[in-house]
Amino acid sequence: MRTLRSRPSPVLCLLVIVIFEPLLTHSLAFGKTVCVNPGGTSGCFSTIASGIAHAAAHDTVKVAPGTYKEDVIIGQSVSLLGANQANTIIDATGLPNGIYVNGFENRHVSDVVITGFTVENANFEGILVTSAVNVTISADRVIGNDRSLNIAAATCPGIPSFETAEDFDCGEGIHLSGAQYSTVANNTVQNNAGGILISDETGITEGNLITGNTVTNNPFDCGIIMASHPPAPGTAATSPFGVRRNTIANNASIHNGYQVPGAGAGVGIFTFLPGGRVSENVIANNQLKNNGLPGVAMHAHSPGEDLDNNVILGNTISGNGADTEDAATPGSTGINVFGVSPINGTMISQNVISNEKVDIVVNTTGVSPFATAAIHLNLFLNSKIGIDDLASSGYVDATENWWGCADGPGSPGCAKVLGMVFFKPWLSPFKYGGFK
């Protein structure tokens, strides 16, 4: 969330490990089936909340087509199965959330499945998960939530106190806080304030997989966000827990953060206070296009923050906006790495970036003798500037990229570099599949 605040083998190994680990942990023990339909007929319950209340751990609650006007709260292991997202609707008009997996007040909640619903019109998140393990949210439509947002005042009246930095966006369409080894897959998330938020107010957030989602037209914030926030009251923590080792893969994050200038990136990695940590995450094979901020925006706004060792791999990035405020870039930008704190170990590889004024901006200090970023095997297309290193110290290792022509940066028809960017050798058409 925004706060107003040429060693390929290890990369591929990391990607495989992180992507598959959450999937392998979903080994559920199923119990009886509880049924729900709008009339409460044939021995079924008439509300989803009643079905959940009469379910035991590891039971399945099957929900028939219909519109259910409720805020469904889940506090134990259960599978909640809608008949079809096209006709099984949770309309949370006037209510906090559509579905809330509440592990913050029910410790050790795990093994929850939510699939087959449209979730709409909640005041805050459509689907909220706190302090839970092995939650699967799949094949749902999460649309038109965050209704309490007062965009003129940049506040969200009534949002719970444990959501410590959500005033600007009401928590997005789907929000994981303190979640571990969970999967958000193949959902449609649109027309909320923002798309999918992964944060750490209620506990460390790690090992989650966000994949195959279509996140579009969320006007006031990012499509997908990993953000470190102040700990919630009652956690006894004195510094943020951290967001780490998550994978954002194979999503389409398109046309988000466009309503207010500088509102949201395709994927955002953000911290804004000392101790904040968003590290060791993988952003891979996503379509990141036409967002209000860069396709990928990394921001460390204060000293003492940790945005180290994130990997940005194999994404298609095009037509995004410039970054703003302290993280400002000189024009439309594919990837921006900005840090008041040093940011080390960033790897940017095998991305295709087009229709941007600047493909990659690096504006942070590094720890000598290491580069602030390793940028290799990318295609820089149709840009004026391939890499702009705005850092006051440190350097960028950008060898072996395609710069738009055979003769390397600064040559006629080629993208150029600015600042301390090491770019020799560069890729030629003979090395990179005939690009000319």
Secondary structure, 3 states (H helix, E strand, C coil): CCCCCCCHHHHHHHHHHHHHHHHHCCCCCCCCEEEECCCCCCCCECCHHHHHHCCCCCEEEEECCEEECCCEEECCCEEEEECCCCCEEEECCCCCCCEEEECCCCCCCEEEEEECCEEECCCCCCEEEECCEEEEEECCEEECCCCCCECCCCECCCCCCCCCCCCCCCCCCEEEECCECCEEECCEEECCCCCEEEECCCCCEECCEEECCEEECCCCCCCEEEEECCCCCCCCCCCCCCEECCEEECCEEECCCCCCCCCCCCEEEEECCCCCEEECCEEECCEEECCCCCCEEEEECCCCCECCCCEEECCEEECCCCCCHHHCCCCCEEEEEEECCCCCCEEEECCEEECCCEEEEEECCCCCCCCCEEEECCEEECCCEEEEECCCCCCEECCCCECCCCCCCCCCCCCEEECCEECCCCCCCCCCCCCC
